[in-house]
Amino acid sequence: MTKNEVEAELFRRDFYSFFVHFWKEIASDELVANWHIKYICDELQGIGERLREGLPHEGDLLVNVPPGSSKSTIISVAFPAWLWTIYPECRIISGSYSATISVDLASKSRDIVQSDDYRRLFPYVKIRDDSNNKTNYVNTKGGFRFSTSSTGSVTGKHANILIMDDILSPKESTSEISRNIANEFLNTTLPTRKVNKDTAPPILVMQRLAQNDPAGVWLEQAKYSGKKLRHICLPAEACDGVIPAELKERYTDGLLDPIRMSRDTLKSLRATLGSYAYGGQMQQNPMPDDGGIWNEKWFNVVPDHLFPEDSELRKLAVDWDLAYTKNERNSASAYVKAGLLGKKMYISDLGWKFYELPELIGYMKRFISDGVHLPHYIEGKGSGKSAQQVLVSSGIPAFESPNVGKDKISRATLMSPYAESGLIYVKQSIFDKLMFDEKQGIAMFPNNTHDDLNDALCQAIQRLLGKKPFFVI
């Protein structure tokens, strides 16, 4: 055998060696070859070899690992290119939550296939000139790579293997609608796109984002519906959630990857993401939707006699979540009065009323500081628009505020890290009302009976602490 033939045979027999060798075609930085990379490569190699032989697959593969662990580079970029070295006829459908990301991953994989080194070692794998584009390319043996997204189409395409990489984004994960779209795509659309349902293994790689995200749905199906599932779960920090459990012994001082995810790095990520998101994205253990978004320990409680005066606070205003009704079974009009002292947010008043519009407008006019009406910020929905117009016509400053997130849970998830970072101070006399009121207390959100106060609080946090404040007054 020639030197090229020996090298090519080595790479066909060992996907990890292929990955290490072709890293230079994928990235400009040096490869940090942590142990988990070889472990995942070996798992994928077994899948590829069974697929080539036409053997039934051993179960769908679910890989839960933190961002920044080379998961996409291994599974969505290098693996398809390696798969063609042993099975060039293989037809591949790949996808992500975004068509742009999906195409980018496929394009990087194509870069490997078209590299000088790859063509030297595997000359029988060549992309057809008439079918060489970023979205869909075909090789001369009949194999193809088709890229799509969880909101895209795969009509007319049937594959030997399905590779889904982050089909739900962290930003969209708090939206029930977005979760349902991703789950529908994974569990209803894709299964019909297999050439052979027994030998076509679906692969799903993602960070955990919510209990009922696509990974959570697969785990529930495996637990209760007999779904065949092989699960690799590698949290950033060692815990009981490591799967297979024996891999916990490979952690270094309790860390999955002490170089790329050191304790200082993880500490910074926890502060940035907040415990709710950190638990899912880094530890692969999303907190339940029935609690855990707000924690009383995150808020700084200030005795009333030490609380700043209104005149000391910048951007002091009242944020509202409005509803016009006297029926206390319905939503209330909730408010939070808050301003800034330095870079910290101070909440001096909060509450809720069950008023119809005329009475509510009269109540809102009572918010005066140093003889001047305080500004009111009102979400720009139907009821808010009319209230804002009436207030302005009465000489009271009132502004529409944009929606913070797509639903109530997403709003709280996006805003809670500011509280966890210690940036919010609350007057002692209203703290229990904020946290533990039987109906509106945010400690129980979203499992409380009313969530109007939560919405008003989220709006106030975004106005005062958001990275891109939408008002300057």
KAMOTA-V698862 format. One line per field, one symbol per residue. phi: phi as a letter, one per 20 degrees, with the letter a starting at -180 (. if undefined). burial: # if it has 24 or more other ideal C-beta (glycine too) atoms within 12 Angstrom, else .. A space follows every 50 residues. Layout:
BEGIN
phi: ???
burial: ???
END
This chain:
BEGIN
phi: .ffffffffgffebgffggffegfedceeffeefgfffffgfffgfffff ffemegfepfddddcffndmffffeedfffffgffdbfefdcdcbbfcff fgffffffffgffeffffffecffdbfffecccfebccefenfbcddbbf deccgndccebdcdclecegfefeefffffffffffddffgedefcfede efdccaefcafdfgfffffffffddmffbdcdccffdgafefcfgffgfe fdlndfcfeecffffffffffffnffffgefedlbffffeqofdcgffee edggfdfgfgfeeelfaddcdebdadefeefdedbcebbdcmddedddba rbcdceggffffffffecclmdfffddcgfdgfffffffffffendfbce dffenebfffffffefgfffeneddcfgfdffffecggddgffefeeefc cffgfffffffffedgfcgebcc
burial: .......#..##.##########.##....#..#.############### ##....#.#########################################. ###############.##..##..#.#.......#####...######## ##.#..#.############.#####.##.###.###.##..###...## ###################.#.......##########..###...#... #...###..##...##..##..###############.#..####..### #.....##.#..#.##########......###########..####### #####.#..##.##..#......#######..##..##.##....##### #..##.###############.#####..##.###.#.########.#.# ################..#.#..
END
